[in-house]
Amino acid sequence: MKKFFLLVVTLFIPLLALAQAADTTSAPKLLTLEDALKVALSENASVKVADLEIERTGYARKGTYAALFPQINGSGSYQRTIKKQVMYMDGGGFDISSMMGETLANYLLPLYAQHPDVPFPTPVKPDPEEQSSSNEGFSVGRWNTWSAGISANMPLVNAQLWENIRISGTEVELAVEKARSSRLETVNQVKQAFFACLLAREAFKVYRSVYENAVENLAQTQKKYNAQRASELDLTRAKTNVANAIPSVYDAESSVILSLWQLKAVMGVDLDENIDVAGTLGDYGEQMVSALYDGSSLTLENNSSLRQLALQAEELARSIKVQQNAFLPTLSLSFNYSLNAMTNDFKFSEYRWSPYSFVGLNLSIPIFSGGQRTNAVRQARVRAAELDIQRTNTERQLKIAIRQYLNQMETATKSLGSAQSALETAQKAYDIASKSYAVGRSTLTDLNDAQLALVQSQLAVSQAIYTYVVAKADLEGTLGADFIDAAGRVQLNNTYDNE
């Protein structure tokens, strides 16, 4: 008997040590569900990444608008001639009218008429057979060529560019909706982790009470055994009940610790931070009124997945217009100013710079591209058809999910009613069995059966409430009513308020 009590004390010491450690250390920070949601929406990694994605798409949109402004570029170049270009010219007779030009010939004729003693040169027509070709050429150009300039180009009429700017605006809206989806998912994860903590804590309380009752029953049985009012079998069973209750307590306590770690992870806080959840699952039992949710009145207009698909459909519709606008002409304005110098030395102060500039309009008319533009339009239309099928299937799956959540909530509500009735009966039965065992009117087996029924009833009540609140959280996430104002616009900066 001494050995058994030594074993019980040895197993119970860790629980006492944990309790004392909890008393000596600083008390954990209690968090309500609203507190946990506020922390998660500011510290969660996926929320931060989604906000940065909004910022990135905003910069991308500004970059698209920049294409409407003049694109100004400066240039400069230097070329060193390694081998000059050589030119060759064919020789033969010449025609004065062709070499001097008609104007110069008309000017010389009156002069020769005033001086008849001076012979006028007779035009010589080149004889193709007498034409000769010179094999010796002459070099042209200079050794150094310098160039510097500035150019500008601005689109005046470009339908594709205008449609791309509209697409960039849709991409920003899509990024905002994805950020809202991340927030909705974070809210749902925090709710489920928070409720899991409450459920684990309820289970820990139940199994701890089972252990305490088993220890108390062992003490009573030991007294009866010493007074020869209980058999050795009853004493052995009481010892077994205590030994069996200890692992359950440890498992329940481990579940509490793991659920708190999961809550910290989804909140985005340090895992070593000392926090705890406030309240009990019973506090949410008042929400279990299935009549508040009528499946026929629930709509998916704020569902994030459908809103994203709608924005993607809008983006694809604009992309079709982009491909169709590729058939339209484009008009742009261009300007160029440059300075050029060609020298054989590096005396920069003596360089003669020759300016050159122009301004012009460039008209580009698409004529033929081998069917590339036509196939691009067809490809965009096929993608739009694929997205429409995907949207229809997603909507169907979401409607099934809503019905599933409503059915789970209704089932949990009915289960709670029966579980509460069973709990009252089981508690009454256990109290009777405990008093009867104390006075010797019932056996330890009867007391164990009553305690088992009581434990099952307590866990059934907690499980029913947990099933309801988790299904309700999934339903709210599917409906996507959070972070939307009365006009249906996304409001990401609003602090979550659990109404």
C-alpha positions in Angstrom: 0.0 0.0 0.0 2.9 2.4 0.8 4.4 1.6 -2.6 1.1 2.4 -4.3 0.7 5.8 -2.6 4.4 6.5 -3.4 3.6 5.9 -7.1 0.5 8.1 -7.0 2.5 10.9 -5.3 5.3 10.5 -7.8 2.8 10.8 -10.7 1.0 13.7 -9.1 4.2 15.7 -8.4 4.6 16.9 -12.0 1.1 18.4 -11.9 1.8 20.2 -8.7 5.1 21.4 -10.1 3.3 22.8 -13.2 0.7 24.5 -11.0 3.4 26.0 -8.8 5.4 27.2 -11.8 2.3 28.8 -13.2 1.9 30.6 -9.9 5.5 31.8 -9.7 5.7 33.0 -13.2 3.9 36.1 -14.5 0.2 35.5 -15.3 -0.5 35.0 -19.0 -2.2 37.7 -21.0 -5.8 36.8 -21.5 -7.1 37.4 -25.0 -10.7 37.5 -26.2 -11.6 36.5 -29.7 -11.8 40.1 -30.8 -8.3 40.8 -29.3 -6.8 37.8 -31.1 -8.4 38.9 -34.4 -7.0 42.5 -34.1 -3.5 41.2 -33.4 -3.7 38.7 -36.3 -4.9 41.3 -38.8 -1.8 43.4 -38.1 0.8 40.7 -37.5 -0.2 37.8 -39.8 2.4 37.1 -42.6 -0.2 36.4 -45.3 -1.9 39.7 -44.5 1.3 41.6 -44.8 2.2 40.0 -48.1 -1.2 40.8 -49.5 -0.8 44.4 -48.5 2.6 44.6 -50.2 1.0 43.0 -53.3 -1.5 45.9 -53.4 1.5 48.4 -53.2 3.3 46.5 -56.0 0.3 46.6 -58.4 -0.2 50.3 -57.6 3.4 51.0 -58.8 2.7 48.8 -61.9 -0.3 50.9 -62.7 1.7 54.1 -62.4 4.2 52.6 -64.7 1.5 51.9 -67.3 0.3 55.5 -67.1 3.9 56.6 -67.8 3.6 55.3 -71.4 1.2 58.2 -72.2 4.0 60.8 -71.5 6.9 61.5 -73.8 9.7 59.1 -73.6 12.9 61.2 -73.7 16.3 59.6 -74.2 19.8 60.9 -74.6 22.5 59.3 -76.6 26.2 59.6 -77.3 28.6 57.7 -79.4 32.3 57.6 -80.6 33.6 55.6 -83.5 37.2 55.1 -84.4 37.8 54.2 -88.1 40.1 51.2 -88.5 40.0 51.1 -92.3 38.5 53.9 -94.3 36.0 53.2 -97.0 37.4 53.4 -100.6 35.3 54.7 -103.5 35.8 54.0 -107.2 34.5 56.0 -110.2 34.3 55.0 -113.8 35.9 57.4 -116.4 35.1 58.4 -120.1 33.7 61.4 -122.0 31.6 64.0 -120.4 28.6 66.1 -121.2 28.8 69.7 -120.1 25.1 70.1 -119.8 25.0 67.1 -117.5 28.1 68.1 -115.4 27.4 71.8 -115.1 23.7 71.6 -115.2 21.3 73.2 -117.6 21.4 76.6 -115.8 25.2 76.9 -116.0 25.2 76.0 -119.7 22.6 78.6 -120.4 24.7 81.2 -118.6 27.9 80.4 -120.6 26.3 80.4 -124.1 25.7 84.2 -124.2 29.3 84.8 -123.0 30.8 82.7 -125.8 28.4 84.6 -128.3 30.1 87.9 -127.3 33.5 86.4 -128.0 33.3 84.5 -131.2 37.1 84.0 -131.3 36.9 81.7 -128.3 35.8 78.3 -129.4 32.9 76.8 -127.4 33.6 73.3 -126.2 31.8 70.7 -128.1 29.8 68.3 -126.0 31.3 64.8 -126.2 29.0 61.9 -125.8 30.6 59.0 -124.1 31.2 56.0 -126.2 30.3 52.8 -124.3 33.1 51.0 -126.1 35.6 53.6 -125.1 34.5 53.9 -121.4 37.3 52.8 -119.1 37.2 51.8 -115.5 39.7 53.0 -113.0 41.2 50.4 -110.6 42.5 53.1 -108.2 40.0 54.5 -105.7 40.2 57.2 -103.0 39.5 57.0 -99.3 36.6 58.8 -97.8 35.7 59.8 -94.2 37.8 60.7 -91.2 39.4 58.7 -88.4 37.2 59.9 -85.5 33.4 60.3 -85.5 31.6 61.9 -82.5 27.9 62.0 -82.0 25.5 63.3 -79.3 21.8 63.9 -79.2 18.4 63.7 -77.6 15.3 62.0 -78.9 11.6 62.0 -77.8 8.7 59.9 -78.7 5.0 60.2 -77.5 2.0 58.2 -78.6 -0.9 60.2 -79.8 -3.4 57.5 -80.9 -2.9 54.0 -79.5 -6.0 52.0 -78.6 -4.0 49.1 -77.3 -2.2 51.3 -74.8 -5.4 52.9 -73.5 -6.9 49.4 -72.9 -3.8 48.2 -71.1 -4.1 51.1 -68.7 -7.7 50.0 -67.9 -6.4 46.5 -67.4 -3.8 47.8 -64.9 -6.6 49.4 -62.9 -8.5 46.1 -62.8 -5.3 44.4 -61.6 -5.2 46.8 -58.6 -8.8 45.9 -57.8 -7.9 42.2 -58.0 -5.0 42.7 -55.6 -7.2 44.5 -53.1 -9.7 41.6 -53.3 -7.0 39.1 -52.8 -5.9 41.0 -49.7 -9.4 40.9 -48.5 -9.4 37.2 -49.1 -6.3 36.8 -47.0 -7.9 38.7 -44.2 -11.0 36.6 -44.4 -8.9 33.4 -44.3 -6.9 34.8 -41.4 -10.1 35.6 -39.5 -11.4 32.1 -40.1 -8.1 30.5 -39.0 -8.0 32.6 -35.8 -11.6 31.7 -34.9 -11.0 28.0 -35.4 -7.7 28.1 -33.4 -9.3 30.1 -30.7 -12.3 27.7 -30.4 -9.9 24.7 -30.5 -8.1 26.3 -27.4 -11.4 26.5 -25.6 -12.3 22.9 -26.5 -8.9 21.7 -25.3 -9.2 23.6 -22.1 -12.7 22.2 -21.5 -11.4 18.7 -22.0 -8.5 19.3 -19.7 -10.9 20.4 -16.9 -13.0 17.3 -17.4 -10.1 14.9 -17.3 -8.6 16.7 -14.3 -11.9 16.4 -12.5 -11.9 12.7 -13.4 -8.5 12.4 -11.9 -9.4 14.2 -8.7 -12.5 12.1 -8.3 -10.5 8.9 -8.8 -8.0 10.0 -6.1 -10.9 10.8 -3.8 -12.6 7.5 -4.5 -9.3 5.7 -3.9 -9.1 7.3 -0.4 -12.6 6.3 0.4 -12.0 2.8 -0.8 -8.8 2.5 1.2 -10.7 3.5 4.3 -13.4 0.9 3.6 -10.8 -1.7 2.9 -9.1 -1.0 6.2 -12.4 -1.3 7.9 -13.1 -4.5 6.0 -16.1 -2.9 4.3 -14.6 -3.1 0.8 -13.0 -6.0 -1.0 -9.5 -6.1 -2.4 -11.0 -6.1 -5.9 -12.6 -2.8 -5.2 -9.3 -1.4 -3.9 -7.5 -2.7 -7.0 -10.1 -1.1 -9.3 -9.7 2.2 -7.5 -6.0 2.1 -7.9 -6.4 1.3 -11.6 -8.8 4.2 -12.1 -6.2 6.6 -10.7 -3.4 5.2 -12.8 -5.6 5.4 -16.0 -6.7 9.0 -15.3 -3.2 10.4 -15.2 -2.3 9.8 -18.9 -5.6 11.4 -19.9 -4.7 14.5 -17.9 -1.3 14.8 -19.5 -2.7 14.3 -23.0 -5.4 17.0 -22.4 -2.8 19.4 -21.0 -0.6 18.7 -24.1 -3.5 19.5 -26.3 -4.0 22.8 -24.6 -0.4 23.7 -25.1 -0.4 22.7 -28.8 -3.7 24.6 -29.5 -2.2 27.7 -27.9 0.9 27.3 -30.2 -1.4 27.0 -33.2 -3.2 30.2 -32.2 0.0 32.1 -31.8 1.2 30.9 -35.2 -1.9 32.1 -37.0 -1.8 35.4 -35.0 1.8 35.9 -36.1 3.2 36.4 -32.6 6.2 34.8 -30.9 5.5 31.2 -29.8 7.1 31.9 -26.5 4.8 34.7 -25.7 2.7 34.0 -22.6 -0.9 34.3 -23.6 -4.1 32.4 -22.8 -7.7 32.5 -24.1 -10.5 34.1 -22.2 -14.0 32.7 -21.8 -15.4 29.2 -22.3 -17.3 27.4 -25.0 -20.4 27.8 -22.9 -20.3 31.6 -23.6 -21.0 30.8 -27.3 -23.9 28.4 -26.6 -26.3 31.4 -26.8 -25.4 31.8 -30.5 -26.7 28.4 -31.3 -30.0 29.4 -32.9 -30.3 27.9 -36.3 -33.3 30.1 -37.2 -30.9 33.1 -37.5 -29.5 31.6 -40.7 -32.0 30.9 -43.5 -30.3 29.2 -46.4 -32.7 30.9 -48.9 -31.7 34.4 -47.8 -28.0 33.9 -47.9 -26.2 35.2 -51.0 -22.7 34.8 -52.4 -22.3 38.4 -53.7 -19.6 39.2 -51.2 -17.8 35.8 -51.5 -14.1 36.6 -52.2 -13.6 33.8 -54.7 -16.5 34.8 -56.9 -15.5 38.5 -56.7 -12.0 37.6 -57.8 -13.3 35.5 -60.7 -15.5 38.4 -61.7 -12.5 40.8 -61.8 -10.6 38.2 -63.8 -13.4 38.0 -66.2 -13.4 41.7 -66.6 -9.7 41.7 -67.1 -10.0 39.0 -69.8 -12.8 41.0 -71.6 -10.4 43.9 -71.7 -7.6 41.7 -73.0 -9.9 40.7 -75.9 -10.3 44.4 -76.7 -6.5 44.8 -76.5 -6.0 42.1 -79.1 -8.8 43.5 -81.3 -7.3 47.0 -81.1 -4.1 45.5 -82.6 -5.8 45.8 -85.9 -6.1 49.6 -85.5 -3.5 52.1 -86.8 -1.3 53.9 -84.3 0.0 57.5 -84.5 3.0 58.8 -82.5 5.0 62.0 -82.4 8.8 61.9 -82.6 11.5 64.4 -82.2 15.3 64.2 -82.6 18.2 66.6 -82.2 21.8 65.5 -82.6 25.3 67.0 -83.0 28.0 65.3 -85.2 31.7 65.9 -85.7 34.2 64.1 -87.8 38.0 64.7 -87.3 41.3 63.1 -87.6 42.7 64.4 -84.3 41.6 64.9 -80.6 41.7 68.7 -80.5 38.2 69.1 -79.1 38.3 72.9 -79.0 38.7 73.0 -82.7 35.9 70.5 -83.6 33.1 71.7 -85.9 29.9 70.3 -84.7 27.1 69.9 -87.3 23.6 70.0 -85.8 20.8 67.8 -87.1 17.2 67.8 -85.9 13.7 66.8 -87.0 10.2 66.4 -85.8 7.6 64.1 -87.3 4.5 62.0 -87.1 4.7 58.2 -87.4 1.7 56.4 -88.6 1.7 52.6 -88.4 -1.1 50.6 -90.2 -1.2 46.9 -89.5 -1.8 45.0 -92.8 -0.7 41.4 -92.5 0.9 39.4 -89.6 0.2 35.8 -90.7 -2.9 35.5 -88.6 -1.1 36.3 -85.3 -3.5 39.0 -84.2 -6.6 36.9 -85.2 -5.3 33.9 -83.2 -4.5 36.1 -80.2 -8.2 37.2 -80.1 -9.4 33.7 -80.4 -7.0 32.6 -77.6 -8.4 35.4 -75.3 -11.9 34.3 -76.0 -11.2 30.7 -75.1 -9.6 31.8 -71.8 -12.8 33.8 -71.1 -14.9 30.7 -71.8 -12.7 28.6 -69.4 -13.1 31.2 -66.7 -16.9 31.3 -67.1 -17.0 27.5 -66.6 -14.7 27.8 -63.6 -16.9 30.5 -62.1 -20.1 28.4 -62.5 -18.4 25.4 -60.9 -17.1 27.4 -58.0 -20.5 28.9 -57.4 -22.0 25.4 -57.3 -19.4 24.2 -54.8 -19.9 27.2 -52.6 -23.6 26.6 -52.5 -23.0 23.0 -51.4 -20.6 24.2 -48.7 -23.2 26.7 -47.4 -25.8 23.9 -47.1 -23.2 21.7 -45.4 -22.4 24.4 -42.8 -26.0 25.1 -42.2 -26.7 21.4 -41.7 -23.8 21.1 -39.3 -25.0 24.0 -37.3 -28.5 22.6 -37.2 -27.2 19.2 -36.1 -25.0 20.7 -33.5 -27.9 22.7 -32.1 -30.0 19.5 -31.8 -27.1 17.6 -30.3 -26.5 20.3 -27.7 -30.1 20.1 -26.5 -29.9 16.3 -26.0 -26.3 16.6 -24.6 -27.4 19.1 -22.0 -30.3 16.9 -20.9 -28.0 13.9 -20.7 -25.5 16.0 -18.7 -28.1 16.9 -16.1 -29.1 13.3 -15.8 -25.6 12.0 -15.7 -24.6 14.6 -13.0 -27.6 13.6 -10.9 -26.7 9.9 -11.4 -23.1 10.4 -10.4 -24.0 12.4 -7.3 -26.4 9.6 -6.2 -23.8 6.9 -7.0 -21.1 8.8 -5.1 -23.2 9.2 -2.0 -24.4 5.6 -2.2 -20.9 4.4 -2.5 -19.9 6.5 0.5 -22.5 4.8 2.6 -21.9 1.4 1.1 -25.1 1.0 -0.8 -23.5 0.8 -4.3 -20.3 -0.7 -5.6 -17.3 0.9 -7.2 -18.3 -0.4 -10.5 -21.6 1.5 -10.3 -19.7 4.7 -9.4 -17.3 4.2 -12.3 -20.2 3.7 -14.8 -21.8 6.9 -13.5 -18.6 8.8 -13.8 -18.0 7.5 -17.3 -21.5 8.6 -18.4 -20.8 12.0 -16.8 -17.5 12.5 -18.7 -19.1 11.6 -22.0 -22.0 14.0 -21.4 -19.6 16.8 -20.5 -17.5 16.2 -23.6 -20.6 15.9 -25.8 -21.8 19.4 -24.7 -18.4 20.9 -25.4 -18.1 19.1 -28.8 -21.6 20.2 -29.9 -20.8 23.9 -29.1 -17.4 23.6 -30.8 -19.0 22.0 -34.0 -21.5 24.8 -34.1 -19.0 27.7 -33.8 -16.6 26.2 -36.3 -19.3 25.7 -38.8 -20.5 29.2 -38.2 -17.0 30.6 -38.7 -16.7 28.7 -42.0 -20.1 30.0 -43.1 -19.2 33.6 -42.3 -15.9 33.2 -44.2 -17.8 31.7 -47.2 -20.3 34.6 -47.3 -17.5 37.1 -47.0 -19.5 39.8 -45.2 -16.4 41.2 -43.5 -14.3 44.1 -44.8 -17.2 45.3 -47.0 -19.0 48.6 -46.5 -22.7 49.3 -47.1 -22.0 50.1 -50.8 -20.1 46.8 -51.4 -16.7 48.4 -51.5 -13.7 46.7 -49.9 -12.5 48.4 -46.7 -9.2 46.8 -45.6 -8.3 49.5 -43.1 -11.3 48.9 -40.9 -10.5 47.1 -37.6 -12.4 43.8 -37.4 -15.5 44.0 -35.2 -17.2 40.7 -34.3 -20.8 41.7 -34.3 
